[in-house]
Every structure is written in structure tokens, then in C-alpha cells.
Amino acid sequence: MSEHDGAARRASVAVHAARAGADVAEASFRGELEVDHKNGKTDVVTQADRDAQRRVIEVIEASYPDDPIVGEEEDALKAVPETGPAWIVDPIDGTNNYVNGIRAFGTAVAAVRDGEPVAGATVCPALGDTYRVGPTGAFRNGEPLSVSARSDPEAGTVCPTYWWDFDQRDQYAAAVRGLTERFGDVRRFGCAQLELAMVASGALEGTITNLRANPWDTVAGVALVRAAGGTVTDLEGNRWRHDSAGLVASNGHLHDELRAAAREIDAGGD
């Protein structure tokens, strides 16, 4: 099997697995949920998260039984292997939205090789959107994606992604200040994979964080942005990897302004 065909097959499995997990999540959306807290009052997990992850893993293992699987919940691996193939799963990204009946959540699955994404999918069932990325590009509901062409920051809409703990809220304030001083408008959706998909689709011009984001919150979306013509780096401007500190994703035209805002976050929090 050629490298292209192998990536195409993994892209197909990623979509199938993400849809299967999203179906589990959707079945309990706006219903009675069993909610637990992990590391803080806003860090929640539901039984639907656990059930959706198990369903995603079942689908992946049916086609790739020997591949390692990195996942947010339960006893799945938490670090991406540096060599060989692997899968990265977020059963419900945006769990706080999910718990509160907000439609901005999704199931994300990425296939990586040697730590680099080769395919991925994010399925947002309550929005009716399926994002996928593979060797032929990035798509939403079958239509090709392209980042926006805006080059004027004052016409751009951007997003501080990921979430800052209570003892880091000065950094969140610094992120918002840095963005509002440079760009036309600011949004936050509480679902990193969706925010990255929105950069890929041109709905946002960019998104930033100074934090080291978990791979299950980012890798599929980063692959979408790049395949749609965008740019994703760390705070220093180096190519972003799953273990990078900070993330700046943009349409490319406004990357320098976004990176400047991201680099000011830590300084603004002192």
C-alpha cells in the first residue's frame, strides 16, 4: 500500500471513529448526565465522555489493533509516541459546553506517524458538521476548506483558546487585552478543536494560547489548519508539534500580529 493510500485509509477510519463517538455523545446531549470533576470546578467529565472514548477505540482497533491510542479519559496513553503510528482521541472536546447544553462540542480523532499528523476528523454532531483532513486536503461536510484571505488585523476575528486555571487568570486577561488591542473582534467558544476548525474554514483569522495544550485538544485541528493553507507555530515561530509550549494558529497573513499577542501573555501576567 502506498503512503498516500495508507493515509487515505487512516483518514477514513478517523472519520468513522469520530462519528461513532459523536453518536454516543449526541445521544445524551441535553439529557440527564452523570458529571464528575477532575482537577477543578470547571474541569468536568461525564459518563458520556468515557462511553464515547470506548466506542472510538473500538472502531480504531477493528482496523488497527496494534496501534497505540492516546486518549483524554481513563487509562489510555497520555503521551504521543515519538516513532511509529498512533491515534489521538478526544471523545468530547468542549465538555463544559456539552454539560451546559451548548452545541459547541465535538469528537476528535487524529492519526499520527512519528508524532506528525497524517489524517484526522472532528465531528460536531449538534452543529451538523464533520471536519476531516487527509492526503487530499481539508474538508467540512465534503466541501474543501480554505483559511481566510484577510490581511488587515482590524478586520480580523480571533480567539484565545484553551483555558487558564484560576491562578492563571491574569494570563487570560493579558491574552484578551493583546488581542483586543490588535484585532477587530474576539470570540471564545470553549472547544479548541472547533476553534482550530474555524480557522481552517475561514470563520476565524486565528487562535492563540501560551499554554502547553494537550494533544487530544489540538492535533486534529492543527492538521486541518495546515491543510487549509494556514500556519501553526509555537510562540517563537517554530513549527508547532504536539509537545510545543504555546500555540499560534492563523490564516498566515496575520500570524505575526497573533504571535506578538501570544508572546505578551506571560509578560502581561507578571
C-alpha positions in Angstrom: 0.0 0.0 0.0 1.4 3.4 -1.0 1.9 6.2 1.6 -1.0 8.1 0.1 -3.3 5.1 0.2 -2.3 4.4 3.8 -3.0 7.9 4.9 -6.4 7.9 3.0 -7.4 4.7 4.8 -6.5 6.2 8.1 -8.5 9.3 7.3 -11.5 7.1 6.5 -11.1 5.3 9.9 -10.7 8.6 11.7 -14.0 9.9 10.3 -15.7 6.6 11.1 -14.4 6.5 14.6 -15.1 10.2 15.3 -18.7 9.8 14.0 -19.2 6.7 16.2 -18.0 8.6 19.3 -20.1 11.7 18.4 -23.2 9.5 18.1 -22.6 8.3 21.7 -22.2 11.9 22.9 -25.2 13.2 21.0 -27.5 10.5 22.5 -27.0 12.0 25.9 -26.8 15.7 24.9 -29.2 17.9 26.9 -30.3 14.8 28.9 -29.6 13.6 32.4 -25.8 13.5 32.7 -23.5 11.9 35.3 -20.9 14.7 35.9 -17.7 14.3 37.8 -14.9 16.8 38.4 -11.2 16.1 37.6 -8.8 18.9 38.5 -11.0 21.8 39.2 -14.5 23.2 39.3 -14.6 23.8 35.5 -12.7 20.6 34.6 -15.6 18.2 34.2 -16.0 14.7 32.8 -19.2 12.8 32.1 -20.1 9.1 31.6 -20.7 10.1 28.0 -17.0 11.1 27.7 -16.0 7.6 28.9 -18.5 5.8 26.8 -17.7 7.8 23.6 -13.9 7.2 24.1 -14.5 3.4 24.4 -16.6 3.5 21.2 -13.9 5.4 19.3 -11.3 3.0 20.4 -13.4 0.0 19.4 -13.7 1.4 15.8 -9.9 2.2 15.6 -8.9 -1.2 17.0 -11.1 -3.0 14.5 -8.8 -1.7 11.7 -5.6 -1.1 13.5 -5.5 -3.5 16.5 -1.8 -3.0 17.3 -1.6 0.8 17.1 -1.1 2.8 20.3 -4.0 5.0 21.2 -3.6 8.3 23.2 -6.8 9.5 24.8 -8.1 12.0 27.3 -10.1 9.7 29.5 -9.4 6.6 31.6 -6.3 4.5 31.2 -5.5 5.4 27.6 -1.9 6.6 26.9 -1.3 10.3 27.7 1.8 10.9 25.6 2.2 10.6 21.9 4.9 8.1 20.8 7.8 9.6 19.0 8.1 6.8 16.4 5.6 4.7 14.5 1.9 5.1 14.0 -0.5 6.1 16.8 -4.0 7.6 17.3 -5.1 10.5 19.4 -8.7 10.7 20.7 -10.8 13.4 22.4 -14.2 11.8 23.0 -15.9 15.1 23.8 -13.9 18.3 23.3 -15.8 21.1 24.9 -17.3 19.1 27.8 -18.3 22.2 29.7 -20.3 23.3 26.7 -21.8 19.8 26.5 -22.8 19.7 30.1 -24.4 23.2 29.8 -26.4 22.3 26.7 -24.3 24.4 24.3 -23.8 22.9 20.9 -20.1 23.8 20.5 -18.6 20.4 21.2 -17.2 17.5 19.2 -15.4 14.2 19.0 -11.8 14.5 17.6 -9.6 11.7 16.2 -6.1 12.1 14.7 -3.8 9.6 13.2 -0.1 10.4 13.5 3.1 8.8 12.4 6.4 9.6 14.1 4.4 12.3 16.1 3.2 14.1 12.9 -0.5 14.0 11.9 -1.3 12.2 8.7 -5.1 12.3 9.0 -7.9 13.4 11.3 -11.5 14.2 11.9 -13.6 16.3 14.2 -17.3 15.6 14.3 -19.6 18.2 15.9 -22.9 16.4 16.0 -25.1 19.2 17.5 -23.8 21.6 14.8 -24.2 19.1 12.0 -20.5 19.5 10.9 -17.9 16.9 10.1 -14.4 18.1 9.5 -11.8 15.8 8.0 -8.2 16.0 6.9 -6.1 13.6 4.9 -3.8 13.4 1.9 -6.3 15.2 -0.4 -6.8 18.2 1.8 -9.2 19.6 4.5 -13.0 19.4 4.2 -16.2 20.3 6.1 -19.2 18.2 5.1 -17.4 17.2 1.9 -16.6 20.8 0.8 -12.9 21.9 0.6 -11.7 24.3 3.4 -9.6 27.3 3.0 -8.3 29.8 5.5 -9.5 33.4 5.2 -7.6 35.9 3.0 -7.9 38.8 5.4 -4.7 40.7 6.0 -6.0 43.7 7.9 -5.9 42.9 11.7 -8.7 45.5 12.3 -11.0 43.4 10.1 -10.0 40.1 11.7 -11.8 38.0 14.3 -9.6 35.9 16.6 -9.9 33.7 19.7 -8.0 32.9 22.9 -8.1 29.1 23.0 -7.6 26.6 25.8 -8.4 27.6 29.4 -6.4 29.2 32.1 -6.7 27.9 35.7 -7.9 30.3 38.4 -4.3 31.1 39.5 -3.6 32.0 35.8 -6.5 34.3 35.0 -4.1 37.2 34.8 -2.7 35.5 31.7 -6.2 35.1 30.3 -6.7 38.8 30.8 -3.4 39.5 29.1 -4.4 37.3 26.2 -7.7 39.2 25.7 -6.0 42.5 26.1 -3.3 41.6 23.5 -6.0 40.5 21.0 -8.4 43.4 21.5 -5.6 45.9 21.1 -4.7 44.4 17.7 -7.8 42.9 16.1 -11.3 43.9 15.1 -13.2 41.3 17.3 -12.6 38.5 19.8 -14.5 35.3 20.3 -14.1 32.3 22.6 -16.0 29.0 22.0 -14.7 26.7 24.7 -13.8 23.9 22.3 -10.2 24.0 21.0 -10.8 21.6 18.2 -13.7 23.5 16.9 -11.8 26.8 17.2 -9.0 25.4 15.1 -11.5 24.0 12.6 -13.0 27.5 12.4 -9.6 28.9 11.5 -9.3 26.3 8.8 -12.7 27.2 7.4 -12.0 31.0 7.4 -14.6 31.7 10.2 -11.7 32.9 12.4 -8.4 34.5 11.4 -6.5 32.9 14.2 -6.4 31.5 17.7 -3.7 31.6 20.4 -2.6 30.2 23.8 0.7 30.4 25.7 -0.1 27.1 27.4 1.2 23.7 26.5 -2.0 22.2 25.1 -2.9 18.5 25.3 -2.5 16.6 22.0 -6.1 15.4 22.1 -7.3 19.1 22.1 -5.2 20.2 19.2 -3.6 17.7 16.8 -6.6 17.0 14.5 -7.4 20.8 14.4 -3.8 21.8 13.7 -3.7 19.3 10.7 -6.9 21.0 9.4 -5.4 24.5 9.6 -2.3 23.5 7.8 -4.1 21.5 5.1 -6.4 24.5 4.5 -3.4 26.8 3.9 -2.9 28.2 7.3 0.1 28.5 9.6 0.6 26.9 13.1 3.7 27.6 15.2 4.8 27.9 18.8 5.4 31.2 20.5 8.9 31.5 19.0 7.6 31.0 15.4 8.9 27.4 15.2 6.7 24.7 13.6 4.2 23.6 16.2 4.3 20.0 17.5 2.2 18.1 19.9 4.7 18.8 22.7 5.2 22.5 21.9 4.8 25.2 24.6 2.1 27.6 23.3 0.2 27.5 20.0 -0.5 30.2 17.4 -2.7 29.2 14.5 -3.6 31.6 11.8 -4.6 32.2 8.2 -0.9 33.1 7.6 -1.5 36.7 6.8 -2.0 37.8 10.4 0.4 35.4 12.0 3.0 37.9 13.2 0.3 40.0 15.0 -1.1 36.9 16.6 2.3 35.7 17.7 3.1 39.1 19.2 -0.2 39.0 21.2 0.6 35.4 22.4 4.2 36.3 23.4 2.9 39.2 25.6 0.7 36.9 27.7 3.3 35.8 30.2 4.8 39.3 30.4 1.3 40.7 31.0 0.7 38.2 33.8 3.7 39.3 35.9 
